[in-house]
Amino acid sequence: MSLAEVRHDWQKAEIEALFALPMNDLLFKAHSIHRETFDPNEVQISRLLSIKTGACPEDCKYCPQSARYDTGLEKERLLEIEKVLTEAKSAKAAGASRFCMGAAWRNPRDKDMPYLTQMVKDVRALGMETCMTLGMLSSEQADQLADAGLDYYNHNLDTSPEYYGDVITTRTYQSRLDTLSNVRASGMKVCSGGIVGMGEQATDRAGLLQQLANLEHHPDSVPINMLVKVAGTPFEKLDDLDPLEFVRTIAVARILMPKSRVRLSAGRENMSDELQSMCFFAGANSIFYGCKLLTTPNPEENDDMTLFRRLGLHPEQGPQANIESDSALLAQASAKQDKSTKQFYDAAAL
C-alpha cells in the first residue's frame, strides 16, 4: 500500500498531531513518503530575478519592498527584456533549470502584459522552465501568461487565515485564493507556500499547510520561507523561530503534499549545513540558488554545490536543465563572477 496518498480533506487536528510527533517518527514518515515519490537525492534548482523592484503599495509587514517602510531599498522600473535574458543565460550556465521573475506589484497593469509575455517566450527559448510572481492576476491576465508558455505562477498564502490580518491588511486571503484559482484554470502550474517565523503560533503553521493541502489540486511547488528580518519592517525585531520547528514544517508539508516539490526559500543564508541537511531528509527537494536575494543574502552557488557533494545530492537534470554533469556544474558554480549588478528577488516577499 502506498504511503503517498494524495488527500484534500485534511483536518486541523490531524495536522497538529503530525507536528506533535516525536521528531524521529515525523522524519521517518516524511522521508519514507519522499523516497516513494521522488529521487531522494535530487534537488530542483531555481534562480529568482527581480524584474521590477520596490514601491509596492501593499503593507506586508515582512516585506522590504513595501513603499510604506523605510528600508533603504532603491526602487527600480521594469527591467528591459535583454537584461532579463542576460540573467537567465547566466542562471542556466550556473545550473538552474527554472528561471523565476518577480515584480513588486499589487497586480500587473494591462500595458505591462506584452513585455511580460515576451519575457516568458524568450526565456523559454533558452530551454528553461519559467515562473513569475507579479501579485494578483485576473483570469484574463492568467490566460495571457499561459498562452505565452509560462510554466509556473507563484502566489503565496503567507500564513493561516486566522493570522493573516496580523501580517497584511491591504489584500484579503480570498484574493490570494482567487488568484491561485485563476492560475490553475489557465493551465499553468501553481507555486504557493508561505513564511514561518512571523510571530505566528504552531496552530497557524498547521493552518497554512491545511489551506495548501486542501486546495482542489496541490501546488506543484511549495516554497517554505524562513522570515528574514529586515531593518525598517515591522517584523524586524521578532524572536527567531526554533530551527527544529522549521524542519517540522518541511516534514509535515511533505506528508500532506507528497507529490509537490517542497522548496527551501528565504532564510537559507542563516541555516547551518546540518539544518539544511535535515530539511532535505525531511522532504525538501528544491532551492533558490546563487547570488544573494534582493535585500537579503543567499548561499553562493559554490557553497550549495559543495554541500550537495558532501551529502551526495545532485541537481535535477531533466531535458530543460541541459547540464552535462554534476562535476561540470560544480566547476561553473565555483567560477568567480561579478555579482554587483544583479538584482535578485527577496523570496520572503513573494
C-alpha positions in Angstrom: 0.0 0.0 0.0 1.3 3.4 -0.9 2.3 5.8 1.8 2.0 8.8 -0.5 -1.8 9.0 -0.6 -3.0 12.3 -2.1 -5.7 13.8 0.1 -7.6 17.1 0.0 -9.6 16.7 3.2 -7.0 17.2 6.0 -8.5 18.2 9.3 -6.6 20.7 11.5 -6.4 18.2 14.4 -4.7 15.6 12.1 -2.1 18.1 11.0 -1.4 19.3 14.6 -1.0 15.7 15.6 1.7 15.3 12.9 3.6 18.4 14.2 3.4 16.8 17.7 5.0 13.5 16.7 8.5 12.7 18.2 11.0 14.1 15.7 12.4 10.7 14.7 8.9 9.4 14.0 8.0 12.5 12.0 11.2 12.4 9.9 10.9 8.7 9.2 7.3 9.2 8.0 8.1 12.2 5.8 11.3 10.7 4.4 9.5 7.4 3.6 6.9 9.3 1.6 9.5 11.5 -0.1 11.5 8.4 -1.1 8.4 6.8 -2.6 7.5 9.8 -4.8 10.9 11.4 -5.7 14.5 10.6 -6.2 15.6 11.3 -2.6 19.0 12.6 -3.7 17.8 15.0 -6.4 17.2 18.7 -5.8 15.5 21.0 -8.3 17.3 24.4 -8.7 15.7 27.7 -9.5 17.0 31.2 -9.9 14.9 34.2 -8.9 15.3 37.7 -10.5 13.6 40.9 -9.6 12.3 42.4 -12.9 10.7 45.3 -11.0 11.9 46.4 -7.6 10.3 48.3 -4.7 7.5 50.8 -4.3 4.9 48.1 -3.7 1.6 49.6 -2.3 0.9 46.6 -0.1 1.6 46.7 3.7 3.0 43.2 4.2 4.9 43.5 7.5 7.8 41.3 6.4 8.5 42.9 3.1 11.3 45.4 2.4 9.7 46.2 -0.9 6.7 47.9 0.6 6.5 51.6 -0.1 5.2 52.1 3.5 8.5 51.2 5.2 11.9 52.9 5.1 14.3 50.0 4.4 16.8 51.9 2.3 15.7 50.0 -0.8 16.0 51.8 -4.1 13.1 51.3 -6.4 13.7 50.1 -9.9 11.4 50.1 -13.0 10.6 47.1 -15.1 13.8 45.6 -16.5 14.4 45.6 -20.2 13.9 42.2 -21.8 17.6 41.9 -22.9 18.7 42.4 -19.3 16.4 39.7 -18.1 17.7 37.3 -20.8 21.3 38.0 -19.8 20.5 36.9 -16.3 18.6 33.9 -17.5 21.6 32.8 -19.5 23.8 33.2 -16.5 21.4 31.2 -14.4 21.3 28.4 -16.8 25.1 28.3 -17.1 25.3 28.0 -13.3 22.9 25.0 -13.3 19.4 26.4 -12.8 16.7 24.5 -14.6 13.9 27.1 -13.8 14.1 30.9 -14.0 11.7 32.9 -11.8 10.9 36.5 -12.4 9.3 38.7 -9.7 7.8 42.1 -9.7 6.9 44.2 -6.7 3.3 44.9 -7.8 -0.1 44.6 -6.2 -1.1 43.4 -9.7 0.3 43.9 -13.2 -1.2 46.6 -15.4 -2.6 45.6 -18.8 0.1 47.8 -20.5 2.8 45.7 -18.9 1.4 42.4 -20.2 3.1 42.4 -23.7 6.5 42.9 -22.1 5.9 40.1 -19.6 4.6 37.6 -22.2 7.7 38.4 -24.4 10.0 37.7 -21.4 8.4 34.4 -20.9 8.7 33.4 -24.6 12.4 34.5 -24.7 13.4 32.7 -21.5 11.6 29.5 -22.6 13.5 29.7 -25.9 16.7 29.2 -23.8 15.4 25.8 -22.8 14.5 26.7 -19.2 11.3 26.4 -17.2 9.7 29.7 -16.4 8.0 31.1 -13.3 6.6 34.5 -12.5 5.3 36.3 -9.4 3.5 39.5 -10.2 0.9 39.9 -7.5 -2.8 39.3 -8.1 -3.9 38.1 -11.5 -7.2 38.4 -13.3 -8.4 35.4 -15.3 -7.6 37.2 -18.5 -4.0 38.0 -17.4 -3.5 34.4 -16.3 -4.7 33.2 -19.7 -2.2 35.6 -21.5 0.7 34.3 -19.5 -0.3 30.7 -20.0 -0.7 31.3 -23.8 2.9 32.8 -23.8 4.1 29.5 -22.3 4.6 30.4 -18.6 5.1 27.1 -16.7 4.6 28.2 -13.1 3.0 31.2 -11.3 3.9 31.9 -7.7 1.4 33.4 -5.3 1.9 32.6 -1.6 -0.8 32.4 1.0 1.8 33.6 3.6 0.2 32.2 6.7 -3.0 30.8 8.2 -6.4 32.6 7.5 -6.6 33.4 11.3 -3.2 35.1 11.5 -3.3 36.7 8.1 -4.7 40.0 9.3 -1.7 40.4 11.6 0.6 40.3 8.6 -1.2 42.2 5.8 -4.4 44.3 5.6 -4.3 45.6 2.0 -5.1 42.3 0.3 -7.6 39.7 1.5 -6.9 36.0 1.9 -9.7 35.3 -0.5 -8.0 37.4 -3.2 -4.9 35.2 -2.9 -7.1 32.1 -3.3 -8.8 33.6 -6.3 -5.5 34.3 -8.0 -4.5 30.7 -7.4 -7.8 29.6 -8.9 -7.3 31.8 -12.0 -3.8 30.4 -12.4 -4.9 26.8 -12.2 -7.8 27.4 -14.6 -5.4 28.8 -17.2 -3.5 25.6 -17.2 -0.3 26.9 -15.5 1.3 25.1 -12.6 0.8 26.6 -9.2 3.7 27.6 -6.9 2.3 28.6 -3.5 3.6 28.4 0.1 4.2 30.7 3.0 6.5 32.2 5.5 7.2 31.0 9.0 8.8 32.8 11.9 6.5 35.8 11.7 5.3 35.6 15.2 2.6 33.0 14.4 1.7 30.1 16.6 2.2 26.4 15.8 -1.5 26.2 15.0 -1.0 28.8 12.3 1.7 26.8 10.7 -0.7 23.9 10.7 -3.4 26.2 9.3 -1.2 27.4 6.4 -0.4 23.8 5.4 -4.1 22.8 5.7 -5.1 25.5 3.3 -2.4 24.4 0.7 -3.1 20.7 1.1 -6.9 21.1 0.8 -6.8 23.0 -2.5 -8.5 21.2 -5.3 -5.1 20.5 -6.7 -2.0 20.6 -4.5 0.5 23.3 -5.6 3.1 21.8 -7.9 5.8 23.7 -5.9 5.5 24.7 -2.2 8.1 27.3 -1.1 8.6 27.4 2.7 10.3 30.6 3.7 12.0 31.4 7.0 11.4 35.1 7.8 14.4 37.3 7.0 14.2 40.2 9.4 14.9 43.4 7.5 15.6 46.7 9.4 12.7 49.1 8.8 10.0 46.5 8.5 7.5 45.9 11.4 8.8 42.4 11.8 12.5 43.3 12.2 12.7 42.5 15.9 10.6 39.3 16.2 12.1 36.4 18.0 13.8 33.7 15.9 11.8 30.6 15.2 13.2 27.4 16.7 15.1 25.7 13.7 13.6 22.3 14.6 10.2 23.8 14.2 11.2 24.8 10.7 12.2 21.2 10.0 8.9 20.0 11.3 7.1 22.4 8.9 9.1 20.9 6.0 8.3 17.4 7.1 4.6 18.0 7.5 4.4 19.7 4.1 6.0 16.6 2.5 3.5 14.3 4.2 0.4 16.4 3.3 1.5 17.1 -0.3 3.5 14.0 -1.3 3.9 14.8 -5.0 4.7 18.5 -4.7 8.2 20.0 -4.8 8.9 21.5 -1.4 11.3 24.4 -1.7 13.8 25.8 0.8 13.4 29.5 0.1 14.3 32.6 2.0 16.5 32.3 5.1 18.9 29.7 3.9 21.9 32.0 4.5 21.3 31.8 8.2 20.8 28.0 8.2 23.6 25.7 9.1 24.6 22.8 6.8 23.2 20.5 9.4 19.8 22.2 9.4 19.6 22.2 5.6 20.6 18.5 5.6 17.7 17.7 8.0 15.3 19.7 5.7 16.5 17.7 2.6 16.0 14.4 4.6 12.5 15.7 5.7 11.4 16.1 2.1 12.7 19.4 0.8 13.8 18.9 -2.8 14.0 22.4 -4.4 16.1 25.5 -3.6 16.7 29.0 -4.9 20.2 29.1 -5.9 23.0 31.6 -6.5 23.6 35.2 -5.9 22.2 37.0 -2.9 18.5 37.8 -3.0 17.5 41.4 -3.5 17.7 42.6 0.1 19.0 39.5 1.9 21.9 37.1 1.5 21.6 33.7 -0.1 24.3 31.0 -0.2 26.7 31.3 -3.1 26.4 28.6 -5.9 29.7 27.0 -4.9 28.6 26.7 -1.3 25.5 24.9 -2.4 27.3 22.6 -4.7 29.9 21.8 -2.0 27.1 20.9 0.3 25.4 18.9 -2.4 28.6 16.9 -3.0 29.1 16.3 0.8 25.6 15.0 1.0 25.6 13.0 -2.2 22.8 15.2 -3.7 22.6 16.1 -7.3 20.7 18.8 -9.3 17.7 17.9 -11.3 18.9 17.1 -14.8 15.7 17.0 -16.9 15.8 17.8 -20.6 15.4 21.5 -19.8 18.3 21.7 -17.4 20.8 20.6 -20.1 23.6 20.1 -17.6 26.4 17.7 -18.8 27.5 16.6 -15.4 27.5 17.5 -11.7 31.3 18.0 -11.8 30.9 20.5 -14.7 28.2 22.3 -12.7 30.4 22.4 -9.6 33.2 23.9 -11.7 30.8 26.5 -13.2 29.5 27.4 -9.7 33.0 27.9 -8.3 34.0 30.3 -11.0 34.3 33.9 -9.9 31.6 36.2 -11.2 30.9 39.9 -10.7 27.5 39.9 -8.9 27.5 43.6 -8.1 24.8 44.5 -10.7 22.5 41.5 -10.1 19.1 42.3 -8.7 17.9 39.1 -7.2 14.5 39.0 -5.6 13.7 38.6 -1.9 11.9 35.2 -1.7 10.2 36.3 1.5 8.3 39.0 -0.4 6.6 36.6 -2.8 
